[in-house]
Amino acid sequence: MYIHNVKLKGTGSYLPQKIITNHDISKNIDTTHDWIYNNLGIRERRIVGDESVSDLGVKSAIKAISNSHVSYDDIDMIVVATSSPERISPSTACTIHRKLGLKRQIPCFDINAVCAGFLFSIGVIAPLVSCGMYKNILIVGTEAYSNITDYTHR
């Protein structure tokens, strides 16, 4: 399949403010910063407080939409890459649609592919844009593993 007329128009990001370092973790379990970094490649983690997965996604989506110079009314679809959704249904994409205040009813769905979620999202939407079915698709990657991580387990 030949894909054409597909381009990234804008990006946005958001990180929670609270940080836990490897040094913080090593105070409570038998490990060290060096072991964590050498085995996992992680120096610090951002910790979600009162924010939900969709809240994180909305904050990054607002920046991406602004950066893209695409109108909210011109968004044709929302795809959310997440493996830590708030709930099974409605999808996080539907929740982000509502929180963004979009007026048009558009397709919204989640893709659960963990680290490869963004790449799978591109793979799903590229043919839809290439064939002219959709023009402006918002892809949001959002995770909140800090809500489910056991920091007492090495």
Disulfide bonds with the S-S distance in Angstrom:
none
